[in-house]
């Protein structure tokens, strides 16, 4: 098959091209398909007395994490989490910061024990702060201060609003939206504040208005679970608090993202650190689009979700949806081991880096040309494409693993091709970032497993 003709834009042979791409970049009997893992972090309602207690007694990094939190807060958070009452822990001024610290502690254990990098991070509601912290965008001590301040604003504001949140299970989302709108026309203040799954939402509003909504929804056969000691987060009732919070955030320095974080507000990755204040301000008054977050992760090829934090609420939500992604809870040791073995199998396979080069080829073949100078375009793209194809075929024929440097070379050639095609900047950046993320991920994964294997060999030598 003459791929050159297809690459330069002729329509002939599109079916053949699709089959070729499957061989180049998917798992259709050709190049191995990599495991892509996203980390997710739970929000309010996941707290329980004793969370992280076992890890606290097992891993020094967890003890140090709680000690850092204690120094910032000025009180013993570990004692509250491990020995306090559920009523005291569930108070907003305590639960939100406790969940943040719990999630960061679990993440640090993961990095220390396993260390395989994620493709994406995402957090549900309060969990977005955990995701931003673990991505490196917010320093841990600053995150504690920010979450604490956010919770105190909610407590203070709720004395005026008397607002609450409730989980609604079952029924059609459109039906619940219609019921909320019907009540708002009567002057009630009720909204869907979290779109959790196809069959679950949270609603927020004034307590008496929410109780009226609950009665109507229960009469329709829906299940209602009030969230105790909650505030009407992610709703217009938080507008005044959001304005105050935005001003408070301006005193902090934010960092570049080590891993992309999916925003609850847009269901897309944060573009850069300069968007954090805007997004977190909107986060208080706009609904959590968790269902769309999960859909985006699946669209981006994520195969597994690892929940880091307390309980397995988000893993449970995932299992209720029609998705091929599998959920794992880090607190569940068998699940943790299962995911690790899958990841190790990816690296031991001879072809992951070859997948990266294959994706470069498929990107050339499938990206639209915007360059009106067809003759120059064909000449330049064909020459550059041949360089990537030669790299691919040489390594495939020799049955060797391409190096990270060879993958970067292919990505740089692809970047030149996208410029020749005059692909819009944002579209080109998205293509390049995804492929580069694959290359970095495999390189870090290989490095981590090599370190583990070397440590195991050294242990055997010492025992011998």
N, C-alpha and C positions, 0 to 999 in steps of 0.2 A: 504493500500500500504506500502511495506517495503522500506522506503527511504534509509535505511542503505546500501542496496545492490547497489543502484544507486550512492550514495555518494562515495563509495570506487572504483568506476570506471567501473562497469559493464555496458554494452551497453543496456541491456534489460530495457525496460520501459522508454525510453527517452521521448516519447510523454507525458507519465504520469508525468514525472519530469517537463516538460515545463508547463503543466497545474497547477502543484503544485506551481511552482514559481510564476505564475500569481496570485494565491491566496495569496502567502506569501508577495509579494513585489509590486504588481501592483494594479490596481483598477478594477479588473475583478470580482466585486461582493464580494470581500473580504476586504483586507486592503485598506484604503483610500489612493489615490495618492496625494502627496503633491504638492502645487504650488511651483515651483522653479523659482526665479526671478534673472535675470542678469541686471546690470546697464550698460548703454552705454553712451558715451560722444561724442558730435559732434566735428568736426574739422573746418578748414578754410572754409569760405563761409556762415557760420551760423550766423555771427554777424549782428546786426541791432541796430540802435540808440534807446535807451530805454530798452535794454535787462537788466533784473533783477531790473528795476526801481520800479515796483510794490512790489516785495519782499523786496527791500531796504527800502521802506516806511512802510512795514508791520512787518518785522522780524529784531530784533536787531542783530541776528547772521549774517545777510547779511551785515549790516552796519559795523560790526566789521571785516568781511572778506575783504571788500573793504578798510577799514582803514589799515589793515595789509598790503594789497597790496600797498597802497599809501606810507606807511613807507618804504617799500622795494624799490619801484620804484623812489621815490622822487618827484612824481607829483600826481595830483588828477585824478585817473583813473575813479572814479565814474562820475565826471563832463564830461569826455570825452565820456563815455558810454551813459550818459543820455541826455547831452546837446550839444555834438559835432556834426559835420557834418558826414554823412556816408562816405564821401571821406576820411576824416581824420581818422575815426575809422577803415576803411578798409586797411589802410597802414599796411604792414606786421609787422612793429615794434610796432604797437598798437593792431592790431586785434588778434594776437595769444595769447598775454598775457591777453587780455580782455576776450577771450573765456575760457581760463584756469580759471580765477578768477570767471567768471560767472558760470561755471560748479561746481567748488568747493563750491560756495555759495549755489547753488541749492541742492547739496549733503548734506551740513550742515543743511539746512532747513529740508530735508527729515529725517535725523538722529534725529533731535530735535523733529520733529512733529510725525514721524511714528516709525523710529528706527528699523524696521525689517531688519535683515542683508541680503545681497545678496549672491548668490552662486558664481557668477563670476562678474568681472568688465572687460570692454573692451572699447577702445576708437578708433575712426576713425582718423587716421593721428595725428594731433595735440592733439586730444582727448585722445590718449594713455598717455600723460603726466597728464591729469586730472585723468585718471584711476589709474595711479601709485601714484598720490598724495592722492587720496581718499582711496587707499588701505593702506596708511601709509608708503609706501616704500620710498617716497620722502617727506621731510618736505615742507610745503606750501611755506615758504619764499625762500627755495632753488629752488623749482619748478619755481617760478616766475623769479628768476635770470637765470635759465637754459633756459627757454622758451624765455626770452628776448634776451639772448645771441644767441640762435639759430636763432631767427628772424633777428638779426643784421648781423649775418654771411651770411644769405640768401640775405639780401638787398645789402650788400657789394659785394658778389659774383655775384649777378645778374647784377651789373653794368658792369661786364666783359662778362657774358654769354648772357645777354638779353634773359632769358628763361621764359617760361610761362607754364601754365596748362590749359587744356580744358576738360569739361565733354562731353562724347559721349553717347548718348542714342539710343537704338535700334541696330539691327544687331547682327550678331554672333560674339562672342569674338574672335574666331579663325580667322575670316575674318579681324578683326581690327589688330590682332597680325601680320597677314600675310602682311597687308598693311604697318605696321611700319617696318617690316623686309625688305620689298621691297625697302622702302625709305632709310633705313640704308645702304643697298648695294650700293646705289648711293651717299653715303657720308653724308646723312642727319642724324641728331641726334634727334630721336623721339622714345619714349617708352610708353607702358602702365605703368602707375605709381600707379594706384589704381584699383583693381578689386572689384567694389562696389556691383554688383548684376549680375544676369545672363544676364541682358539686359542693363547694364551701367558700363562704365569704365571711368577713367581719363587718359589723355595722357599728357606727358610732354616732353619738348625739347627746342631747340632754337626757338625763336618766328617765324622767317621766315619759318623754317622747319615745325613747327606746323601748320602754316597758309596753307602751301601746303597740309599737311595731312588733314586738315579740309575741304579744297575744294574737295579733292578726296572722303572723306567720305560723304559729303553732296550730291555729285553727285550720290552716292549709296543709297540716301534716309535716311541717318542717321541724327539725330538731334545734333546740336553742341551748347554748352554753354560755352564760354570763362570765366575763372575765372580772374576777374580784380585784379590787384596788387598782383599777385601770383609769385612764383618762381618754378623752376622745381624740387620740392621735390620728394623724393622716386625714383630718377633716377641717372644714373651714372654721370650726370653733377654735382652732389653734392659731388663728391669724395673728392676734396680738402677741402671743408668745413667740411666734415665728419671727416677727419683726425684731423683738428684743434679742432673740437667739442669734439672728443674723449679725447684729452689732457685736455681740459677745464673741462670735467666731473670728472676727477680724483681727483679734490680738494674737492668733496662733499662726505658726509657720507650717505650711503643708509641703509634703515631699513628692517626688516623682513616684509613680507606681512601679513596684517590682513585678506585680502580676495585674492583669486587667480586672477591674471590679465592675459588676453589672449593677446599675442603679435601679432602685425600686421605682423611681419616678418615671424613667424613660424606658426601662427594660432593655437598655443598651449600655455598653461600657462607658465609664467616665472618659471623656476625651483627654483631659489633663487635670493637673492639680488645681488650676485656676477656676475650675467648675465646682469645687467641693463646697464652698460656702453657699453658692446658689442652689446646688442640688440638695444639700442638707436642710436649707430653709424651706424649699418646696416640699421636702420629705415630711415636714410636720403637718402640712395642710392638704397634700394630695394623696390619693390612695396608693397603697402598695400593689404593684402589678406583678405579683409573684408568679401567677400562671404564665404570663408572658415572658418572665425571666427564664422559667424552665423551658418554654418553647424556644427561646433564643439559644439557650445552651444546646438543646438538641439540634437545632438548625446548624450550629457551628461545629457539630460533630462530636460533642461530648458524649462519652459512652457510660460514664459512672459518676455518681454524686457521692462525695464523702462528707458526712455531717460531723462538724467539730463543735462540741459544746455539751450542753445538758440534754439528756433524753434523746429521742429519735423522732421528734415531731415532723421535721421536714422530710426525713426518709419515709415516714408513714404517709405523708401527703403524696409523695412521688409514686408510691405503690398503688395509689387509688386512680392514677391517671393512665391514659393510653400512651405509653412511651416505651421505647426500647432501652432507655437508660436504666441502669440498676443503682439502687441506693445502698450505701454502706454507712454504718455508724461507727465512728472511731472508738467509742466506748465499748463496743462489742468486739472482744478479742478475736473470735473466729472470723468475723467479717473483715477485720483489719488484716489478718493473715491472708485471707482469700484474695483481697485486692492487691496486696503486696506481691503475691505469687504471679498474678496476672501481669503486673507491671514488669516483673523480672523476666517473664517469658517474652515480653515485647523486645527487651534489649538483647536477650540471647538469640533471638531470631536474626538472621543475617541481613534483613532488608529494611529496617526502619529508616535509615538515612537515605536509602534508595527511594523511599516513598516521598521524601522531601523533593528530590530532583524530579521525580515523576509529577509531583504537583506543579512544579515550575513549568514543565512541558504542557500539562493540561491547561494551566492558566493562560499560556500563550495561545493555545488553540481555541479557547472559549471566550476570551476577552474581545469585545467589539473594537474595531478600528475607527478612530475619529480623524485620522490623517487624510486630507483630501488629495495629497500628492501620492497617488497609488503606486507609480513606478518606483519611486524612491523608497516608499514604505515596504513594498514587496522585497526589494533587494536587501535592505537593512535587516528586516525581521527574519528573513530566510537564513541569512548568514549567522545571526545571533542564535536563532533557534537550533541550527545545526551544531553549534558549540555545546549547547545544553544536551542535545540528543547524543552527541558523541560521548560526552561525560557519562551519561546514563548507560549507554550500550557497552562501553568499555568496562565499567564496574560490574554490570550485570553478567557479561560474558566471562569475566575472570572470577565470578562468584566471591567478590570481596566487598567489604563494607566501605562505602564512601566515607571520607573523613568529614568532620565538621567544616573544615576549611573549603573542601570541595562543594559542600552544600551552600556555603556563603557565596562562593563564586557563581554558582547557578542562580542564586537569588539576585545577585548584582547584575547578571546578564538579563534576568527577567525585568529588573527595574529599568534597564536601558530600553528593552523592548516596549514596555508600557509607555515610556516617554515618546518613543518613535510612533506608537499608535495614538499618541495624544489622549490617552485615557484620563478622565478627570482626576485631579489630585486625590480627592478623598477616596474615590473608588480604588485607585491604585495603591494608596496607603493601606487600605483594608486588606487587599490581596497579599501584599508584601508582609504585613504584620502577622497574618495568620500562618504563612509558610515559615517565616523566621521564628515564630513561636514554636512551631514543630521542631525545627532544627535545634533551638536552644534547649527545649524540653528533653530531647533524646540525648544531647550531649551531657546535660546535668544528670539525667537518669543513669547513663553509662558510668559517669564519674562516681556517683553515689554507690552503685552496685559494686564497682571495682574496689572502692574503699571498704565496703562490707566484706567482700571476699578476701581482701588483704588482711583485714582484722581477724577474720576466721582462721586464716593460715597461720598468722602469728600466734593466735591462741593455741592452736594445735601444737606448734613448735614448743611453746612454753610448757604445755602439759607433758609433751614427750621428753 
